[in-house]
């Protein structure tokens, strides 16, 4: 190889265009090789009759009786006549038959949750997607809106955002075109019955500049645009989960304006705790500024989640105890511990809730599910506490 050829190859390696093409190509191959990775090939999670009965709120005998007398379709079976697990769609049919759907009443407010922290790498998208899927499994009508141009949440649903999606599939057209009156165009069904997604891709980042520029020209009510979009679809959902970018920009402010609940994931490390302290100070200033312009959010609840926890590290244990003391009842009791099961699911562009079985071991998977379910169950109680129609049931359950 001549010196000139060597320099040309070195320049090609350093070319942003070349690197972007190579990484996109590798990511597409990884996605194609991952089991059930493509969004349109994903299938719903499957539940054995015992788990199905627990989720539906009836006994296995009640389900079998309903199948025998024709109120429910006969159960799917294998060639050996063994009962196959039920899909989430079938569970929701059972809930409809037995009257156990957990939906809010029409007069109850739609819960709009922002999972927000201005620092990246805190597990924001992981928490957002697992929360949305958990709620869907429980029978709620859920929308997940990916507001982050990095599109991590979108990727976990099996999309390679900048290959599979255009800007017209995202929030971008609604944020920039005042003539659009609904976000309905961007909602797409997922492989979880009752869960819909508004995806994101890199083009969404452009809206940060556009909204900021228009606000600088005195169009401050643009921060209401996302709220208007959510209002246009909220009657169809019980919960809308927002996954905003990890920065204090125009979209993050719009998310904060639109939300009526806030969840802050905080890994118990010195750097992340310091960042969260700065986030809270900025949040306080931001809410005060929004108040001056009649744009302040009305938060029904604010909760902190200890994420990516490794209690084998003494410093993390100390910080976790400090956070519990500092945040008090605002702190979710269950820590979301660091788990190889989450890492392995993410590598497959999936979540722990949709894996057929353990990637690591049954013990690791069960522990991971216990942490995820524990965190999400506490948030579910906060959500239901927003709804007057659920207060009687919460009291009956000994929760309210």
PENOR-V248485 format. One line per field, one symbol per residue. phi: phi as a letter, one per 20 degrees, with the letter a starting at -180 (. if undefined). psi: psi as a letter, one per 40 degrees, with the letter a starting at -180 (. if undefined). burial: I if it has 16 or more other ideal C-beta (glycine too) atoms within 10 Angstrom, else O. Layout:
BEGIN
phi->???
psi->???
burial->???
END
This chain:
BEGIN
phi->.ffffffffffffeffffffffffffffffffefflffgedfcffdcffffgffffncegffffffffenfcfgffcefemefefeefffffffgffemdfegffgefffeddeecbedfmenffgfgfffffgffffofeccddeddffmfffffeneegedecdffedfgfffddfffdbegfefcfdfdgnddcdecbffffffgffffffffeneffffeffgfffffcffececcdddefeaecffffffffefdbccdfcfecgffffffffgfffffffffffffdlcffdefbccddfdlecffefffffffffffffelffeffefeffbfffgffffelccffdffafeebffffffffffffffffffgfgffffdgfeffffffemde
psi->hidddddddddddehdddddddddddddddddehhfdhdeeiiiiihiddddddddfiidddddddddeediiiiiiidefhhiiiiddddddddddefeheiiideiihhhhhghiehieefddddddddddddddeeihihhhhehedfddddeeeihdedeiideeaeddddehdeheieddehiiaehhehihhiiadddddddddddddddeefdedeedddddddeedeeidhhhhgiigigadddddddddieihhhhhhgidddddddddddddddddddddddefehihhdihihhhifhgeehdddddddddddddebeehhdhigihhddddddddefaideeidahdcidddddddddddddddddddddddeehdeeddddddefd.
burial->OOOOOOOOOOOOOOOOOOOOOOOOOOOOOOIOOOOIIOIOOIOIIIIOIOIIIOIIOIOOOIIOOIIOOOOIOOOOOOOOOOOOOIIIOIIIIIIOOIOOIIIIOOOOOIIIIIIIIIIOOIIIIIIIIIIIIIIIIIIIIIIIIIIIIIIIIIIIIIIIIIOIIOIOIIIIIIIIOOOIOOIOOIIOOIIIIIIIIIIIIOIIIOIIOOIOOIOOOOOOOIIOIIIIIIOOIIOOIIIIIIIIIIOIIIIIIIIIIIIIIIIIIIIIIOOIIOIIOOIOOOIOOIIOOIOOOOIOIOOIIOIIIIIIIIOOOOOIOOIIOOIIOOIOOOIIOIIIIIIOIIOIIIOIIIIIIIIOOIIOOOOOIOOIIOIIIOIIOIIIOIIIIIIOOIOOOOOOOOOO
END
